[in-house]
Amino acid sequence: MALTSKSFSRRLEFLVPCLHAFALVFLNAWVCRRAFYTESTGHFNSVHGLWLALARIRGLDFYRPDWWPYSGAGQPAGFIYAPLIPFLTALLSHISGISLPLAFHILSGAVYCLGPLTLYIFFWRAGIPGAGFAAGLIYSFLSPSQWLVPDAQFQWAGGLAARRMMLIFDWDDLPHLTAFALMPLAAWFLSRALERGRFRDYIWSGITMTVMTLASMFGLTLSAIIAVTVSLAVVPFYKPWRVLTAALLRSAAVAVCAWIFVSPWAPPSLIAAIRADSVYGETDRPIHPFGALVIVALCTAVVWILVWRRPLSWPARWTALFACPAILIPVIAQYAGMRFVPQPGRYKLEMEFAIAAIVALCVRPLALRMAPWLRVLLLIPLLIGVRHQIHSYRAAGRSFTQAVDVKSSIEYRSAEWLARNLPSVRVAPVGSISMWLNYFTDAPQVFGEGYSLAFNGTVELASYAVRQGVVDAGKDAEYSLLWLKALGAHAVVVPGPRSPEFWRPLLHPGKFEGVLPVLWREDDTTIYRIPQRSESLAHVLRPGDLVQAPPYNSLDVEQIRRFVAALDNPSAAQASFKWVGANKARIRARIDPGQIIAVQTNWSPGWHARLGGRELKTWHELKTWKDGLGLMAIQPDCAGDCEISLDFDGGAEARITRVASAFVPFAVAGFALFRRKRLATVGG
């Protein structure tokens, strides 16, 4: 009988957490249930179209270092976005036979439910499932970051809004939320590894960090935060420094191995570009990275001492330590203009996780001291509040996941017209039309990339010149045309003030009227033709015709004016340019001695130009001759009729990162065998 009772108790201990987990998943799935069967929700304000374009064009092939000629004047495909979400979207569509939009929305709903679940699993496995369930409910149905660092003007109702749902279904944070949803598991595995020394826990922690980084570059920063905060939560401040150093080195080794393994998709050049774009693309205020880092480090050190002075559990210590960067990163960015990571405002999700966990952990000891009747009494208003939030979130879910007819949208109609009438030339849509163009068509475009991952910052200057320009509308048209012609655009799509396009980003939407011929106009959205001497992206020029130095700003156009004049010179020889797949192109031209070929696609170290099997010299920023716009120029070293082949292989960085990535599993397996042999020897 005693054995039966003990067995029943064990089963009950397992059943209750399962019910908690089921309740969290069910409630979150209930409020967004339309996402699991609605194909198109038409959130054209988002970059969902970019991820769907990656899923459509690249499919399941995300390992090869491909060139992406479809947006941003051409760029390595790895600069478009982290691969996990597009890959999973394509995989789900391929396996089930459903459409890409439906697969994407199912994936979005699954990630929405995953966040509260992993938060609960973290606390459950740490031995405090009740606190985990409370934290999961808070995280599911409140947005406390809006009470501390509101997105707009402060309102008490902001903390009750379905912000996380908006970020997934209506905005651009699905990859970030995917990485963040896995973070509690990475922290739990790493803590077990440091406390127990089990190698398989190190492996699982590394695997989780790997998936986090494949989902979003935020996963890289979160891995670093986990490595530091988990080490501090495991090692007391009064231990010898060598103990903490050893823990930090082990944690860092896990994070570094995870990054090396995913470095083909998160190479150093991409990290450097994100850092550069975060400086110039987000705010004009000073960023003070060292000061921001010092503030976060000092606060974390103080909390480290305080949490070890009290008899706190491991999850409580780690939550308090993690809360320091999670809360301070967005707070000091918003109120002091200081930051040491890109896009600090995006870390409000981490802040909400930390606040939910802290509140649950603080309430737990108070609840345990209460009489049972008092707990039940207090539970009634809490349940009423949860019920109200469920209804409120359900209404938000209906709004965010309602079906729309995408084919009636201006984004689809303009893209379809461009694909049918200008199928082989580069175009320049703006706003939401640009972000969704390559999901609907294969039309190459000047813009269409996310600013935070911009491969060529000069293209961002051009985008600003077209959108904001100058105060004088006449000069605005002139400057915009110089930029557009320099980057090879043959048409520009302009949404007017009454256009259904979401952003309507042009300061002077009528600036091209009477200047450029109209090709198409519907719903106050106009496609203008940009006269170009040739439809080719390759041009035979003199070296002095190139832009020599990068423009200082969007108004620095004197060199661009000279370059465009050379492109329009009717006496210049013409060159043909033809893509032969995404990674290859062929140029044919008649060249006189001393002439060069300017190619209106971004230069990359992965490009190789060959003439009769001999590799040519390609100009770029590290050589004497360079294109200040970041575009490619070729010195053909031939005269007369020449044929040049261009091949993209990703360059040395792509080769090195892939070799290093392949080496990581062998290195880990070798270390595991060495460790097992050593332990066996010591045990013997």
C-alpha positions in Angstrom: 0.0 0.0 0.0 2.8 2.4 0.9 4.5 1.6 -2.4 1.3 2.3 -4.3 0.9 5.6 -2.5 4.5 6.6 -3.3 4.0 5.7 -7.0 0.8 7.7 -7.1 2.6 10.7 -5.5 5.3 10.5 -8.2 2.7 10.4 -10.9 0.9 13.3 -9.4 4.1 15.3 -9.2 4.6 14.7 -13.0 0.9 15.2 -13.9 0.6 18.7 -12.3 3.4 20.2 -14.3 2.0 18.6 -17.4 -1.4 20.3 -16.7 0.4 23.6 -16.1 2.2 23.3 -19.4 -0.9 22.3 -21.3 -2.9 25.2 -19.8 -0.2 27.7 -20.9 0.0 26.3 -24.4 -3.8 26.0 -24.8 -4.5 29.6 -23.6 -1.9 31.1 -25.9 -3.0 28.9 -28.8 -6.7 29.8 -28.1 -6.1 33.6 -28.4 -4.2 33.2 -31.8 -6.0 30.1 -33.1 -6.8 31.7 -36.5 -3.0 31.7 -37.3 -3.2 27.9 -37.6 -5.6 27.9 -40.5 -5.5 31.4 -42.1 -3.3 31.7 -45.1 -2.9 35.5 -45.6 -3.2 38.2 -43.1 -1.8 41.0 -45.2 0.5 42.7 -42.8 2.3 44.7 -45.4 3.9 47.0 -42.8 6.1 44.1 -41.8 9.1 42.3 -43.4 7.2 39.1 -43.6 7.4 39.4 -47.4 11.2 39.2 -47.1 11.1 36.0 -45.2 8.6 34.5 -47.6 10.7 35.6 -50.5 13.7 33.7 -49.0 11.5 30.6 -48.4 10.2 30.8 -52.0 13.4 31.4 -53.8 16.0 29.6 -51.7 13.7 26.8 -50.6 15.6 24.2 -48.5 19.0 25.2 -49.9 20.4 27.6 -47.3 23.9 26.1 -47.0 25.4 27.2 -50.3 26.9 30.7 -50.3 24.6 32.2 -52.9 24.4 35.7 -54.3 21.0 37.4 -53.9 20.5 39.7 -57.0 16.9 40.5 -56.1 17.3 43.4 -53.6 19.7 45.9 -52.3 21.5 46.2 -55.7 22.7 42.6 -55.0 24.2 41.1 -51.9 25.3 37.8 -50.3 22.2 35.9 -49.4 23.3 35.6 -45.8 22.9 39.3 -45.4 19.2 39.1 -46.1 18.2 37.5 -42.8 18.9 34.6 -40.5 18.0 31.3 -42.2 15.9 29.4 -39.6 12.5 31.0 -40.1 12.5 30.9 -43.9 14.0 27.4 -43.9 11.3 26.1 -41.5 8.6 27.8 -43.5 9.8 26.2 -46.7 10.2 22.8 -45.0 6.7 22.8 -43.5 5.3 23.8 -46.8 7.3 21.1 -48.6 6.3 18.3 -46.2 2.7 19.2 -45.8 1.9 20.6 -49.2 0.4 23.8 -47.8 1.1 27.3 -49.1 4.1 29.3 -47.8 1.9 31.9 -46.1 0.0 29.3 -44.2 3.2 27.5 -43.2 4.6 30.8 -42.0 1.5 31.6 -40.0 1.4 28.2 -38.4 5.1 28.7 -37.5 4.3 32.1 -36.0 1.5 30.6 -33.9 3.8 27.8 -32.7 6.5 30.3 -31.6 3.9 32.4 -29.8 2.9 29.4 -27.7 6.6 28.3 -27.3 7.8 31.3 -25.3 5.6 30.8 -22.2 6.1 27.0 -22.4 9.9 27.2 -22.2 9.7 29.8 -19.4 7.6 27.3 -17.4 9.8 24.4 -18.2 12.8 26.3 -16.9 11.2 26.9 -13.5 9.6 23.4 -13.4 13.0 21.7 -13.9 14.5 24.0 -11.3 11.9 22.7 -8.8 9.4 25.6 -8.6 6.6 24.8 -11.0 4.1 27.0 -9.3 6.3 30.1 -9.8 6.9 29.0 -13.3 3.1 28.8 -14.0 2.6 32.3 -12.6 5.5 33.7 -14.6 4.1 32.1 -17.7 0.7 33.7 -17.2 2.2 37.1 -16.6 4.4 36.8 -19.6 1.5 35.6 -21.7 -1.1 38.2 -20.8 0.8 41.4 -19.7 3.3 43.7 -21.3 5.0 45.4 -18.3 7.7 47.0 -20.5 5.1 49.5 -21.5 4.9 50.8 -18.0 8.7 51.4 -17.8 9.8 52.1 -21.4 6.7 52.6 -23.5 6.9 52.4 -27.3 5.0 55.7 -27.6 3.3 57.9 -25.0 2.8 56.4 -21.6 -0.6 54.8 -20.9 -1.6 52.4 -18.1 -3.5 50.4 -20.7 -0.2 49.9 -22.6 0.8 47.2 -20.1 -2.4 45.3 -20.8 -2.0 45.3 -24.6 -1.1 42.2 -26.6 2.3 43.6 -27.5 4.0 40.2 -28.0 1.2 39.1 -30.3 1.6 42.3 -32.3 5.3 41.8 -32.6 4.9 38.3 -34.0 1.9 38.6 -36.2 1.9 42.2 -37.2 5.5 43.3 -37.0 9.0 41.9 -37.5 10.0 40.0 -34.3 9.2 36.4 -35.1 13.0 35.4 -35.5 13.9 37.3 -32.3 11.1 35.7 -30.4 12.1 32.3 -31.7 15.6 32.8 -30.4 14.4 34.2 -27.1 11.9 31.4 -26.6 14.8 28.9 -26.6 16.9 31.0 -24.2 15.5 29.5 -20.9 16.5 26.0 -22.1 20.0 27.2 -23.0 20.4 28.7 -19.5 19.1 25.6 -17.8 21.3 23.2 -19.7 24.4 25.4 -19.1 23.7 25.7 -15.3 23.4 21.9 -15.1 26.6 21.5 -17.0 28.5 23.9 -14.7 27.1 22.4 -11.5 27.3 18.7 -12.4 30.1 18.7 -15.0 28.1 16.5 -17.3 29.4 16.8 -20.8 26.0 16.1 -22.5 24.6 19.2 -20.8 27.3 21.3 -22.4 26.3 19.7 -25.7 22.6 20.5 -25.3 23.4 24.0 -24.2 25.5 24.5 -27.3 22.8 23.0 -29.6 20.2 25.4 -28.1 22.5 28.4 -28.6 23.2 27.3 -32.2 19.5 27.2 -33.0 19.0 30.6 -31.3 21.6 32.2 -33.6 20.2 30.5 -36.7 16.9 32.1 -35.8 18.1 35.6 -35.3 21.3 37.5 -34.7 19.8 38.4 -31.3 20.6 34.8 -30.4 24.3 35.7 -30.5 23.9 38.5 -28.0 21.6 36.3 -25.8 24.2 33.5 -25.8 26.8 35.9 -24.5 24.4 37.2 -21.8 23.6 33.6 -20.8 27.3 32.6 -20.6 28.0 35.4 -18.1 24.9 35.4 -16.0 24.7 31.7 -15.6 28.3 31.6 -14.5 27.7 34.3 -11.9 24.5 32.4 -10.7 26.5 29.2 -10.2 29.7 30.6 -8.6 29.5 32.7 -5.4 31.4 36.0 -5.2 33.3 34.7 -2.1 34.9 31.8 -4.0 38.4 32.2 -5.4 38.6 34.0 -8.7 40.0 31.0 -10.4 36.7 29.2 -9.9 34.7 32.0 -11.5 37.3 32.2 -14.3 37.0 28.5 -15.0 33.1 28.8 -15.1 33.3 31.8 -17.4 35.8 30.1 -19.7 33.6 26.9 -20.0 30.5 29.0 -20.7 32.3 31.1 -23.2 33.7 28.0 -24.9 30.1 26.7 -25.4 28.9 30.0 -26.8 32.0 30.3 -29.1 31.6 26.8 -30.4 28.0 27.4 -31.1 28.8 30.6 -33.0 31.6 28.9 -35.0 29.2 26.1 -36.0 26.7 28.7 -37.4 29.4 31.1 -38.6 28.6 30.3 -42.3 25.2 32.1 -41.6 26.6 34.6 -39.1 30.1 35.5 -40.4 32.3 38.2 -39.0 31.5 40.5 -41.9 27.7 40.3 -41.1 28.4 41.1 -37.5 30.5 44.1 -38.5 27.8 45.3 -40.9 25.1 45.1 -38.1 27.4 47.1 -35.8 27.9 49.8 -38.5 24.2 49.9 -39.5 23.2 50.2 -35.8 25.3 53.4 -35.5 24.0 55.1 -38.7 20.6 53.6 -39.2 18.8 54.0 -35.8 19.4 57.3 -34.1 21.4 60.5 -34.3 22.0 60.5 -30.5 25.4 59.5 -29.2 25.6 55.9 -28.3 28.4 55.9 -25.6 28.9 52.1 -25.8 31.6 52.0 -23.1 29.6 53.9 -20.6 26.5 51.8 -21.3 28.5 48.6 -20.8 30.1 49.9 -17.6 26.6 50.7 -16.1 25.3 47.2 -16.9 28.4 45.5 -15.7 28.5 47.4 -12.4 24.8 46.8 -11.7 25.3 43.1 -12.5 28.2 42.9 -10.1 26.3 44.5 -7.3 23.3 42.1 -7.9 25.8 39.2 -8.0 27.0 40.0 -4.5 23.5 40.6 -3.2 21.9 37.4 -4.5 24.7 35.3 -2.8 24.2 37.0 0.5 20.7 35.5 0.8 19.6 31.9 0.7 18.1 32.1 -2.8 17.5 29.2 -5.2 19.5 29.0 -8.4 16.7 30.2 -10.7 16.1 33.2 -8.4 19.8 34.1 -8.6 19.9 33.7 -12.4 16.7 35.6 -12.9 18.0 38.6 -10.8 21.3 38.6 -12.7 19.7 38.2 -16.1 17.3 41.1 -15.2 20.2 43.5 -15.1 21.0 43.6 -18.8 17.5 42.7 -19.8 16.0 45.8 -18.1 19.0 48.2 -18.3 19.7 47.8 -22.1 16.3 49.3 -23.2 16.0 51.7 -20.2 19.4 53.5 -20.6 18.9 53.5 -24.4 15.5 55.2 -24.1 16.2 57.7 -21.3 20.0 58.3 -21.6 20.7 57.6 -25.3 23.4 55.0 -24.3 23.8 51.6 -25.8 26.4 48.9 -26.5 24.2 46.5 -28.5 22.4 47.2 -31.8 18.6 47.9 -31.6 18.4 48.1 -27.8 14.7 48.9 -27.9 14.1 45.4 -29.2 15.2 43.9 -25.8 11.9 44.9 -24.2 10.9 41.3 -24.7 13.7 40.2 -22.5 12.7 42.8 -20.0 9.2 41.4 -19.9 10.5 37.9 -19.3 12.7 39.2 -16.4 9.8 41.2 -14.8 7.4 38.2 -15.1 9.9 35.9 -13.5 10.9 38.3 -10.7 7.2 39.0 -9.8 6.4 35.3 -9.7 9.5 34.5 -7.5 8.7 37.4 -5.1 5.0 36.4 -4.7 5.8 32.7 -4.2 7.1 32.9 -0.6 4.3 35.2 0.4 1.7 32.8 -1.1 3.3 29.9 0.8 2.9 31.7 4.1 -0.8 32.5 3.6 -3.6 30.4 4.9 -5.3 28.2 2.3 -8.5 30.2 2.5 -6.7 33.5 2.0 -5.0 32.1 -1.1 -8.3 31.0 -2.6 -9.8 34.4 -1.7 -7.0 36.3 -3.5 -7.2 33.9 -6.4 -10.7 34.9 -7.4 -9.8 38.5 -8.5 -6.7 37.2 -10.2 -8.8 34.7 -12.2 -11.2 37.5 -13.2 -8.3 39.5 -14.4 -6.9 36.6 -16.4 -10.3 36.0 -17.9 -10.5 39.7 -19.0 -7.1 39.5 -20.5 -7.9 36.3 -22.4 -10.9 38.0 -24.0 -8.9 41.1 -24.8 -6.1 39.1 -26.3 -8.6 37.0 -28.2 -10.0 40.2 -29.8 -6.4 41.2 -30.7 -5.8 37.8 -32.1 -8.9 38.1 -34.4 -7.6 41.5 -35.6 -4.0 40.3 -36.3 -4.9 37.1 -38.0 -7.9 38.0 -40.1 -7.8 36.7 -43.7 -7.3 39.2 -46.5 -7.3 39.0 -50.3 -3.6 39.7 -51.0 -4.2 39.8 -54.7 -6.3 42.9 -54.3 -3.5 44.7 -52.5 -1.5 47.5 -54.1 1.7 45.5 -53.2 0.6 42.6 -55.3 -0.9 44.5 -58.2 2.2 46.7 -58.7 4.5 43.7 -58.4 2.5 41.7 -60.9 2.6 44.7 -63.4 6.4 45.0 -63.0 6.9 41.3 -63.5 4.8 41.3 -66.6 6.0 44.5 -68.3 9.6 45.0 -67.0 10.7 41.4 -66.3 14.4 41.8 -66.8 15.4 45.2 -65.6 16.1 46.6 -62.1 13.3 48.6 -60.5 13.0 50.8 -57.4 9.8 50.4 -55.4 9.7 51.9 -52.0 7.9 51.2 -48.7 5.9 48.0 -48.3 5.8 47.4 -52.1 9.6 47.0 -51.9 9.5 44.6 -48.9 7.0 42.3 -50.6 8.1 42.6 -54.3 10.4 39.5 -54.2 7.8 37.2 -52.6 5.4 38.0 -55.5 8.0 38.1 -58.3 11.6 37.7 -59.3 12.0 41.3 -60.3 15.4 42.7 -59.2 15.3 45.9 -57.2 17.5 48.7 -55.9 16.1 48.6 -52.4 14.1 46.0 -50.5 16.7 45.0 -47.8 16.4 45.6 -44.0 18.5 48.6 -42.9 19.8 46.7 -39.9 21.5 44.2 -42.2 22.4 46.5 -45.1 25.3 45.1 -47.1 26.1 48.4 -48.7 25.4 51.5 -46.7 25.5 53.6 -49.8 22.3 51.9 -51.0 20.7 53.1 -47.7 21.8 56.7 -48.6 20.2 56.3 -51.9 17.0 55.0 -50.2 17.0 58.1 -48.0 17.6 60.4 -51.0 14.6 59.0 -52.8 12.3 58.9 -49.7 13.2 62.2 -47.9 15.4 64.0 -50.4 15.6 67.8 -50.1 13.1 70.5 -49.2 13.0 71.8 -52.8 10.8 69.4 -54.7 12.5 70.3 -58.0 16.0 69.5 -56.7 14.5 66.5 -54.9 13.6 64.9 -58.3 17.0 65.7 -59.7 18.9 64.2 -56.8 16.7 61.2 -56.6 17.2 60.5 -60.3 20.9 60.7 -60.0 20.9 58.1 -57.3 18.5 55.8 -59.1 20.3 55.9 -62.4 23.7 55.3 -60.7 22.2 52.2 -59.1 20.7 50.9 -62.4 17.0 51.5 -61.8 14.8 51.6 -64.8 11.5 52.3 -63.0 10.4 53.8 -59.7 7.2 53.0 -57.9 5.8 56.0 -56.0 2.8 55.8 -53.6 0.9 59.1 -53.3 -0.8 60.5 -50.2 -4.0 58.5 -50.9 -2.3 55.3 -51.8 -3.2 52.1 -49.8 0.5 51.4 -49.5 1.2 51.3 -45.8 4.2 53.6 -45.3 3.8 56.3 -48.1 7.4 57.3 -47.3 8.2 60.0 -49.9 8.4 63.5 -48.7 7.5 64.8 -52.2 5.4 62.0 -53.9 4.6 64.3 -56.8 8.2 65.2 -57.6 8.4 63.0 -60.7 5.2 64.3 -62.3 6.1 65.9 -65.6 9.7 64.8 -65.2 9.4 61.0 -65.9 6.9 59.2 -68.2 4.0 57.4 -66.5 3.8 53.6 -67.1 1.0 52.6 -64.8 -1.2 54.3 -62.2 -3.8 52.9 -59.8 -5.0 53.9 -56.4 -2.7 57.0 -56.3 0.3 54.7 -56.9 2.4 55.4 -59.9 5.1 53.6 -61.8 7.4 56.0 -63.6 9.9 55.0 -66.3 13.5 56.1 -65.7 15.3 56.7 -69.0 18.5 54.8 -69.3 20.8 54.5 -72.3 21.1 50.7 -71.8 19.2 48.1 -69.9 22.5 46.4 -69.1 24.0 46.5 -65.6 27.5 46.6 -67.2 29.0 49.7 -68.8 32.3 50.5 -70.6 33.8 53.6 -69.0 37.1 55.3 -68.3 38.6 54.9 -64.8 38.0 58.6 -64.1 34.2 58.2 -64.7 33.8 56.1 -61.5 32.7 57.5 -58.2 36.1 57.5 -56.4 35.1 58.2 -52.7 31.9 57.2 -50.8 29.3 60.0 -50.7 29.3 61.8 -47.3 25.5 62.0 -47.3 22.5 61.8 -49.7 23.2 65.4 -51.0 26.9 64.6 -51.9 26.2 63.9 -55.6 28.9 65.7 -57.6 30.8 62.5 -58.3 27.5 60.7 -58.9 26.6 63.3 -61.5 29.8 62.7 -63.4 29.2 58.9 -63.2 25.7 59.2 -64.5 26.8 61.5 -67.3 29.3 58.8 -68.4 26.5 56.2 -68.3 24.3 58.4 -70.6 27.2 59.3 -73.0 25.8 58.2 -76.4 29.2 57.8 -77.9 30.4 55.2 -75.3 30.5 51.6 -76.3 27.8 49.4 -74.8 28.2 46.1 -72.8 25.8 43.3 -72.4 25.1 41.7 -69.0 23.3 38.5 -68.5 22.7 36.5 -65.3 23.4 32.8 -65.7 21.9 31.6 -62.4 22.1 33.5 -59.1 25.9 33.1 -58.8 27.1 33.6 -62.3 26.9 36.4 -64.9 28.3 36.9 -68.4 29.5 40.3 -69.8 30.2 40.9 -73.5 31.7 44.2 -74.7 34.0 45.9 -77.2 36.7 47.5 -75.1 39.5 50.0 -76.1 42.8 50.1 -74.2 42.6 51.9 -70.9 38.9 51.3 -70.5 37.2 49.5 -67.6 33.8 47.9 -67.0 31.6 49.2 -64.3 29.0 46.8 -63.0 25.9 48.1 -61.2 25.9 45.4 -58.6 27.5 45.4 -55.2 31.1 44.3 -55.0 32.0 41.4 -52.7 35.2 39.5 -52.1 33.3 36.4 -53.3 33.1 37.7 -56.9 35.7 36.5 -59.4 36.0 37.9 -62.9 37.7 35.7 -65.5 38.7 36.1 -69.1 39.7 33.0 -70.9 40.3 31.2 -67.6 42.6 33.9 -66.2 41.4 35.7 -63.1 41.1 39.4 -63.4 41.7 42.2 -60.9 38.5 43.4 -59.3 38.5 46.9 -57.8 37.1 47.4 -54.3 37.7 49.5 -51.3 41.1 48.0 -50.4 42.7 48.7 -53.8 43.9 51.9 -55.5 40.9 51.9 -57.9 37.6 51.6 -56.3 34.0 52.4 -56.8 32.9 54.8 -54.1 29.3 53.6 -54.4 30.4 50.1 -53.4 29.6 48.7 -56.9 31.9 46.4 -58.8 34.4 47.6 -61.4 36.5 45.3 -63.6 39.8 46.0 -65.3 39.5 43.6 -68.2 43.1 43.6 -69.5 41.8 43.0 -73.0 41.1 45.0 -76.1 38.5 44.5 -78.8 35.6 42.1 -78.4 35.8 40.6 -74.9 33.7 38.1 -72.9 34.0 38.1 -69.1 32.5 35.6 -66.8 31.6 36.5 -63.2 31.4 33.8 -60.5 30.4 34.2 -56.9 31.7 31.6 -54.4 31.4 33.6 -51.1 35.1 34.3 -50.9 37.7 33.3 -48.4 35.4 34.1 -45.5 32.7 31.6 -46.7 35.3 28.9 -47.2 36.9 29.4 -43.8 33.6 29.6 -41.9 32.4 26.4 -43.5 35.6 24.5 -42.8 35.5 25.8 -39.2 31.8 24.8 -38.9 32.5 21.3 -40.1 35.4 21.0 -37.7 33.3 21.8 -34.6 31.4 18.4 -34.3 34.7 16.5 -34.8 36.4 18.6 -32.2 33.6 18.2 -29.7 33.5 14.4 -30.3 37.3 14.2 -29.9 37.2 16.1 -26.7 34.4 13.9 -25.4 36.4 10.7 -26.1 39.5 12.2 -24.5 37.5 13.2 -21.4 35.9 9.7 -21.1 39.3 8.1 -21.4 40.8 10.4 -18.9 38.0 9.8 -16.4 38.3 6.0 -16.9 42.0 6.3 -16.2 41.5 8.3 -13.1 38.8 6.0 -11.9 41.0 3.0 -12.5 
